[in-house]
């Protein structure tokens, strides 16, 4: 293999994101000198990157080889699979491929970013549509998921066939869409599958994920229980099947519908434009909805993950045109995404304080996951019978566990990999060839920067230790100002002592040292910082400002 990692007469796999975390899915397949990208997703900002909104897998590896990148194939329209497109597709400059619903959402993103005329977006027939890109022949295989047009990709290469699952589950009552049948998937297995590259998210769930049809019945029963009360349901905006269910539940229980949240409005619009939600009831605006008798209205709201600016948080904080009162009901028809527990808890506590009743999927069958539990994984193994299993889309623990499940089911090769691992799938025994640099980028304001760069690192230090500013004026005047130090009552005394310490330290500088600006700055910095540490136990970031020469 060449040092520049160009794929030769072989089939390679490389995850830049999504293998080591849930989100930021970016996968590469290499063959005969060319690369194919599958998905280009993002995650939302994390607490360890203060002040940031979005997080991306660093595409540096493929940017350096962009002349060999043939295209980007998108499995479905969740943000962790398409969310990075407006930020990187223009620079990558290759065609995008997606089924109609996914393509519609992508085009709207490109239009908002002013890139609609700069990025080629190809719409592929959702019913087992296929395309050829260099040495790759790709067929979309519809699978059930919590969004319209969830797809696996069957990728045929000169070295064998890959079944890349995307996000999926098995569902006998999917509500929206027609996933591939057991017979169709077994036929794919009969024709041979070299590698199954598979979603690991719910590998620790010992039960199957459950059916959207069962959720319909659970929601119908739950809403019917709360006669005379306003009912609000929060769910993932992208779950078109759930929206279809909620529209039907509203009609069955004699309730009119009101939608709160721009992402819900967008998904409903795109769904209708692509042939979904055909019988979705007409919705009321906020003012009209608030005039409807309490037991005859149902609200759909964004914010089930505790997002502070989403509709549910604003309603809980009584800062929204929609209002709920004691005894009204909020149904959480969604799961807690790991990491969001505190934010969700804050919203739920605000609701609880006002006497609003809350029901989650732990109390009633009002939500099922869109990812496969262990029984579904084992069933898919039996149908496809791959030679190689490559777990993706999960944290390390999820992917390690799936390799164990695959081994127990008799799959010959179970390859654990993480972001940055180049894996040779064929020819020969599959395994890791090399490790390349991967990283994270974050959207900081309107600028994309490294997550470990100076700006984020400094902001993290400031949030932990505070800031100390020392100003040295001409004539020997010294000023010290502390920001974010835990010295509310002792602040003035601390400042007085810090100024005295700086003056004393500077007085010790003699001759050339006293005239050297850098020496003066460092001496003043250390003296002030030691005073802050003595008073507060903190080591604040300390900056010294000297008078102009």
C-alpha positions in Angstrom: 0.0 0.0 0.0 1.3 3.4 -0.9 2.2 5.9 1.8 -0.4 8.3 0.6 -3.1 5.6 1.3 -4.3 5.6 -2.3 -6.4 2.3 -2.6 -4.7 0.0 -5.1 -6.1 -3.4 -6.2 -8.1 -3.7 -3.0 -11.2 -2.6 -1.2 -10.7 -0.3 1.8 -13.0 1.1 4.5 -12.3 4.2 6.5 -14.6 6.0 9.0 -13.8 9.7 9.6 -16.8 10.1 12.0 -19.5 8.0 13.6 -17.2 5.2 14.8 -16.4 6.2 18.3 -19.4 8.4 18.9 -23.1 8.5 17.9 -23.4 11.2 15.3 -21.1 12.9 12.7 -21.3 9.9 10.4 -18.8 10.1 7.6 -17.6 6.9 5.9 -15.3 6.2 3.0 -14.8 3.2 0.7 -11.7 3.0 -1.4 -11.2 0.9 -4.5 -8.9 1.1 -7.6 -7.5 4.5 -6.8 -10.8 6.1 -6.0 -12.9 6.9 -2.9 -16.7 7.0 -2.3 -18.2 8.8 0.6 -21.3 7.6 2.4 -23.0 10.3 4.5 -21.7 13.6 5.7 -23.2 14.3 9.1 -22.8 16.4 12.2 -23.5 16.5 15.9 -24.7 19.3 18.1 -22.1 21.2 20.3 -21.0 19.5 23.5 -20.3 21.0 26.9 -16.5 20.5 26.5 -16.6 22.9 23.6 -18.1 26.0 25.2 -19.9 28.5 23.0 -20.1 26.2 20.0 -23.3 25.0 18.2 -22.3 22.2 15.8 -19.6 19.6 15.7 -18.2 17.9 12.6 -15.8 15.1 11.7 -12.7 16.7 10.2 -12.6 15.9 6.5 -8.9 16.7 6.1 -8.0 13.2 4.9 -10.4 13.3 2.0 -9.9 17.0 1.3 -6.2 16.2 0.6 -7.4 13.5 -1.9 -10.4 15.3 -3.3 -9.3 14.6 -6.9 -9.9 10.9 -6.2 -13.3 11.4 -4.5 -16.1 10.3 -6.8 -19.2 11.4 -5.0 -21.2 11.4 -1.7 -24.1 9.0 -1.3 -26.6 9.8 1.4 -28.5 7.0 3.2 -31.2 9.2 4.8 -32.0 12.7 6.0 -31.2 12.7 9.7 -28.8 15.5 10.7 -26.1 13.1 11.9 -26.0 11.9 8.2 -26.5 15.0 6.2 -26.0 18.0 8.5 -22.5 18.8 7.5 -23.3 19.1 3.8 -23.8 22.9 3.7 -20.4 23.4 5.4 -18.3 21.0 3.3 -20.0 19.9 0.1 -19.1 23.1 -1.8 -15.4 22.7 -1.1 -15.4 19.0 -1.8 -17.0 19.7 -5.2 -18.4 16.3 -6.0 -21.9 15.1 -6.8 -24.4 14.2 -4.1 -26.9 11.3 -4.4 -30.0 10.9 -2.4 -33.6 9.7 -2.6 -36.4 12.3 -3.1 -37.3 13.1 0.5 -33.7 13.3 1.6 -32.8 15.3 -1.5 -35.6 17.8 -0.8 -34.2 18.5 2.7 -30.7 18.7 1.4 -31.7 21.2 -1.3 -33.3 23.4 1.2 -30.1 23.4 3.3 -28.1 24.3 0.2 -30.5 27.1 -0.7 -30.2 28.6 2.7 -26.4 28.4 2.5 -26.4 30.0 -1.0 -24.9 26.8 -2.5 -27.8 25.5 -4.6 -26.1 26.4 -7.9 -22.7 25.2 -6.8 -23.4 21.6 -5.6 -24.7 18.9 -8.0 -27.5 17.0 -6.3 -28.8 13.9 -8.0 -32.2 12.4 -7.0 -32.3 8.6 -7.1 -35.5 6.5 -7.4 -36.5 5.5 -3.9 -37.6 2.0 -5.0 -34.4 0.1 -5.2 -32.8 2.9 -7.3 -29.2 2.2 -8.4 -26.3 4.1 -9.9 -22.7 3.5 -11.0 -19.9 5.6 -9.7 -16.4 4.5 -10.9 -15.8 1.0 -9.6 -18.8 1.1 -7.3 -22.3 0.1 -8.3 -24.8 1.2 -5.6 -28.4 0.1 -5.0 -30.7 1.7 -2.4 -32.3 -0.9 -0.2 -35.2 0.6 1.8 -35.2 -0.3 5.5 -37.4 0.8 8.3 -36.1 3.8 10.4 -37.5 6.8 12.3 -37.6 8.9 9.2 -39.0 8.6 5.7 -36.8 6.9 3.1 -34.3 5.2 5.4 -32.0 3.1 3.2 -29.2 0.7 3.3 -26.7 0.7 0.4 -25.8 -2.4 -1.4 -22.4 -1.5 -2.9 -21.0 -3.9 -5.5 -17.3 -3.8 -6.2 -14.8 -5.9 -8.1 -13.9 -7.5 -4.8 -17.3 -8.3 -3.4 -20.5 -6.7 -2.2 -20.9 -4.5 0.8 -24.2 -4.1 2.7 -24.0 -0.7 4.4 -27.0 -0.6 6.6 -27.3 3.1 7.5 -29.7 3.5 10.4 -32.3 0.8 10.4 -34.6 -1.5 12.3 -37.1 -4.3 11.5 -40.7 -3.2 11.7 -43.7 -5.3 10.6 -46.0 -2.2 10.9 -43.8 0.7 9.7 -46.7 3.2 9.0 -44.6 5.1 6.4 -42.7 3.4 3.5 -42.3 -0.2 2.5 -39.0 -1.7 3.7 -37.4 -4.6 2.0 -38.9 -7.9 2.9 -37.3 -10.9 4.6 -37.3 -12.7 1.2 -35.6 -9.8 -0.6 -32.9 -9.6 2.1 -32.3 -13.3 2.1 -32.0 -13.2 -1.7 -29.2 -10.6 -1.3 -27.6 -13.0 1.2 -28.0 -15.9 -1.3 -26.1 -13.9 -3.9 -23.2 -13.2 -1.4 -22.3 -10.4 0.9 -18.6 -9.8 1.6 -19.1 -7.2 4.4 -21.9 -6.0 6.5 -21.2 -2.5 7.8 -23.8 -2.2 10.5 -25.4 0.3 12.9 -24.4 -0.5 16.5 -26.5 2.0 18.5 -28.9 -0.4 20.3 -26.7 -3.5 20.5 -27.1 -3.6 24.3 -30.9 -3.7 24.0 -31.9 -7.4 24.5 -35.3 -6.8 23.0 -36.4 -5.9 19.5 -37.0 -2.2 19.1 -40.7 -2.5 18.5 -43.2 -1.3 15.9 -44.6 2.1 14.9 -47.9 0.3 14.7 -47.7 -0.5 18.4 -46.8 3.2 19.1 -50.0 4.2 17.3 -52.1 2.1 19.5 -50.2 3.3 22.6 -50.6 6.9 21.7 -54.3 6.5 20.9 -54.9 4.9 24.3 -52.8 7.5 26.2 -54.4 10.6 24.5 -57.9 9.1 25.0 -57.2 8.9 28.8 -56.9 12.6 29.2 -60.3 13.9 28.4 -60.9 17.6 29.1 -57.2 18.3 29.2 -54.8 19.9 26.8 -52.4 17.3 25.4 -49.0 18.2 24.1 -46.8 15.6 22.3 -43.1 16.2 21.8 -41.3 14.0 19.3 -38.4 14.0 16.9 -39.4 16.3 14.0 -37.9 14.0 11.4 -40.0 11.0 12.4 -42.6 11.2 9.6 -44.2 7.9 10.7 -44.8 9.4 14.2 -46.3 12.5 12.7 -48.6 10.4 10.6 -49.6 8.5 13.7 -50.2 11.7 15.7 -52.4 13.2 12.9 -54.5 10.0 13.0 -54.6 10.0 16.8 -55.8 13.6 16.9 -58.7 12.8 14.5 -59.6 9.5 16.3 -59.8 11.4 19.7 -61.7 14.4 18.4 -58.9 16.8 18.8 -57.7 19.6 16.4 -54.0 19.9 15.8 -51.5 22.8 16.4 -47.8 22.5 15.5 -45.1 24.5 17.4 -41.6 24.4 16.0 -40.0 25.4 12.8 -38.4 22.0 12.2 -41.8 20.4 12.5 -43.2 22.8 10.0 -40.4 22.1 7.6 -40.7 18.3 7.8 -44.5 18.4 7.4 -44.0 20.6 4.3 -41.3 18.4 2.8 -43.3 15.2 3.6 -46.4 16.4 1.9 -44.3 17.5 -1.1 -43.0 14.0 -1.5 -46.2 12.1 -1.1 -46.3 11.5 2.6 -48.8 12.7 5.3 -51.5 12.6 2.6 -54.3 12.7 5.1 -52.6 14.9 7.7 -55.2 17.1 9.4 -55.2 20.9 8.8 -53.4 22.6 11.7 -54.5 25.7 13.7 -52.3 28.7 14.5 -51.5 29.5 18.1 -54.2 32.0 18.7 -57.0 29.8 17.2 -55.7 26.7 19.1 -55.8 28.5 22.5 -59.5 29.3 21.9 -60.4 25.6 21.3 -62.0 23.8 24.3 -59.2 22.2 26.4 -60.2 18.6 25.6 -60.4 19.2 21.9 -56.9 20.3 21.1 -53.6 18.5 20.7 -50.2 20.3 20.3 -47.1 18.9 18.6 -44.0 20.6 19.8 -40.2 20.4 19.3 -37.9 20.4 22.3 -38.1 16.8 23.7 -34.3 16.9 24.2 -34.4 19.9 26.4 -33.2 22.4 23.8 -33.5 25.8 25.6 -34.8 27.7 22.5 -37.3 25.0 21.4 -41.0 25.3 21.8 -41.4 23.0 24.7 -38.8 24.8 26.9 -40.4 28.1 26.1 -43.9 26.8 26.9 -42.5 25.3 30.2 -41.0 28.7 31.1 -44.3 30.5 30.1 -42.6 32.4 27.4 -44.7 31.2 24.4 -48.1 31.9 22.9 -49.2 28.4 23.8 -49.9 27.9 27.5 -50.5 24.8 29.6 -52.1 24.7 33.0 -52.2 22.4 36.0 -53.5 19.0 35.0 -52.6 19.4 31.3 -50.4 16.6 29.8 -47.1 16.4 28.0 -46.3 13.1 26.2 -42.6 12.5 25.5 -42.8 10.4 22.4 -39.1 10.2 22.1 -36.1 8.8 23.9 -33.5 10.7 25.8 -30.3 11.1 23.7 -27.3 10.4 25.9 -25.9 13.7 27.1 -29.2 15.5 27.1 -30.4 14.2 30.5 -29.8 17.4 32.4 -31.4 19.6 29.8 -34.4 17.4 29.6 -34.6 17.3 33.4 -34.6 21.1 33.6 -37.6 21.3 31.3 -39.5 18.5 33.1 -38.9 20.2 36.4 -40.3 23.4 35.2 -43.4 21.6 34.0 -43.7 19.6 37.2 -43.5 22.7 39.3 -46.7 23.9 37.5 -48.5 20.7 38.1 -48.4 19.5 34.5 -48.6 15.8 34.0 -45.8 14.1 32.0 -45.8 10.6 30.4 -42.6 9.0 28.9 -42.0 5.8 27.0 -41.1 4.2 30.4 -44.7 4.6 31.5 -46.5 4.0 28.3 -45.8 2.5 24.8 -45.6 5.9 23.1 -42.2 5.6 21.5 -39.9 3.0 19.9 -36.4 3.4 18.7 -35.4 3.5 15.1 -32.3 1.4 15.7 -32.0 -2.4 15.9 -31.9 -4.3 19.2 -29.8 -7.4 19.5 -32.5 -9.8 18.2 -32.8 -7.7 15.0 -29.1 -7.7 14.5 -29.0 -11.4 14.8 -31.9 -11.8 12.4 -30.1 -9.6 9.8 -27.0 -11.7 10.1 -29.0 -14.8 9.4 -30.6 -13.3 6.3 -27.4 -11.8 4.8 -24.8 -14.3 6.0 -21.8 -11.9 5.5 -18.2 -13.0 5.6 -17.2 -9.8 7.4 -19.0 -7.7 10.1 -17.8 -4.1 10.5 -19.7 -2.3 13.3 -20.1 1.4 12.9 -22.5 4.2 14.2 -21.8 3.8 17.9 -19.4 4.5 20.8 -16.5 2.2 21.3 -18.5 0.0 23.7 -21.3 -0.4 21.2 -19.1 -1.5 18.4 -17.0 -3.8 20.6 -20.2 -5.5 21.7 -21.4 -5.9 18.2 -18.2 -7.7 17.2 -18.9 -10.1 20.1 -22.5 -10.7 18.9 -21.3 -11.3 15.4 -18.7 -13.8 16.5 -21.2 -15.6 18.6 -23.5 -15.9 15.5 -20.7 -17.5 13.5 -19.7 -14.6 11.2 -16.1 -15.5 10.1 -14.5 -12.1 10.5 -15.6 -9.4 13.0 -13.5 -6.3 12.5 -13.5 -3.7 15.2 -12.5 -0.3 13.9 -12.7 3.3 15.0 -12.4 6.7 13.4 -9.2 6.9 11.4 -8.6 3.2 11.0 -8.0 2.1 7.4 -9.4 -1.4 7.1 -8.7 -3.7 4.1 -11.8 -5.7 3.4 -10.4 -7.6 0.4 -8.4 -9.3 -0.9 -7.1 -11.6 1.8 -7.8 -11.7 5.4 -9.6 -8.5 6.5 -8.0 -6.2 9.0 -6.6 -2.8 10.0 -3.8 -1.6 7.7 -3.0 1.8 9.1 -4.3 4.7 11.2 -4.7 8.2 9.9 -5.3 11.5 11.7 -9.0 12.3 12.4 -10.3 15.1 14.5 -13.3 17.3 15.3 -14.2 20.7 14.0 -16.8 23.0 15.6 -19.0 25.8 14.4 -18.0 28.7 16.6 -20.2 31.6 15.7 -19.9 31.7 12.0 -16.4 30.2 11.8 -15.4 26.5 11.7 -12.4 25.9 13.9 -10.6 22.8 15.3 -12.2 21.6 18.5 -8.7 21.4 20.1 -7.6 24.8 18.8 -6.4 27.8 20.7 -9.8 29.5 20.8 -11.8 26.6 22.4 -8.9 25.7 24.7 -8.6 29.2 26.0 -12.4 29.5 26.4 -12.4 26.3 28.4 -9.7 27.6 30.7 -11.5 30.9 31.2 -14.7 29.1 32.1 -12.7 27.1 34.7 -10.3 29.6 36.2 -11.4 33.1 35.2 -9.3 36.0 33.9 -6.8 38.4 35.5 -5.8 41.6 33.7 -2.8 43.6 34.9 -2.3 47.1 33.4 1.0 48.9 33.9 0.8 52.6 33.1 3.5 55.2 32.6 4.6 56.8 35.9 4.4 53.5 37.7 0.7 53.2 38.2 -0.6 49.6 38.4 -4.1 48.3 38.0 -5.4 44.8 38.4 -8.8 43.5 37.4 -10.2 40.0 38.0 -13.0 38.5 36.1 -14.7 35.3 37.1 -12.8 34.8 40.4 -14.7 33.5 43.5 -13.8 36.6 45.5 -17.0 38.5 45.8 -16.6 39.7 49.4 -12.8 39.7 49.4 -12.3 41.2 45.9 -11.1 44.7 47.0 -8.6 43.3 49.5 -7.3 40.9 46.9 -6.8 43.6 44.3 -4.9 45.7 46.9 -2.6 42.9 47.7 -2.2 41.8 44.0 -1.1 45.4 43.1 1.3 45.4 46.0 2.8 42.1 44.9 3.2 43.2 41.3 4.9 46.5 42.4 7.3 44.6 44.7 8.2 42.1 42.1 8.9 44.8 39.5 11.0 46.7 42.0 13.4 43.8 42.1 14.2 44.1 38.4 17.5 46.0 37.9 19.3 47.4 35.0 18.6 45.9 31.6 16.0 43.5 33.1 13.9 46.4 34.2 13.9 47.9 30.7 13.1 44.7 28.9 9.4 44.7 28.1 9.0 40.9 27.9 10.8 40.4 31.3 8.5 43.1 32.8 5.4 41.5 31.5 6.3 38.0 32.7 7.3 39.2 36.1 4.1 41.1 36.6 2.0 38.1 35.3 3.6 35.7 37.7 3.2 38.0 40.7 -0.5 38.7 40.0 -1.3 35.1 39.3 0.4 33.9 42.5 -1.7 36.4 44.4 -4.9 35.1 42.7 -4.0 31.5 43.5 -3.3 32.4 47.1 -6.6 34.1 47.5 -8.9 31.9 45.4 -7.2 28.6 44.8 -7.5 29.4 41.0 -4.9 29.8 38.4 -6.6 32.4 36.2 -5.5 33.2 32.6 -3.4 36.3 33.2 -2.7 39.1 30.7 -0.4 42.1 31.2 -0.9 45.3 29.3 2.1 47.6 29.0 2.0 51.3 28.0 2.9 52.1 24.4 6.5 52.9 23.8 
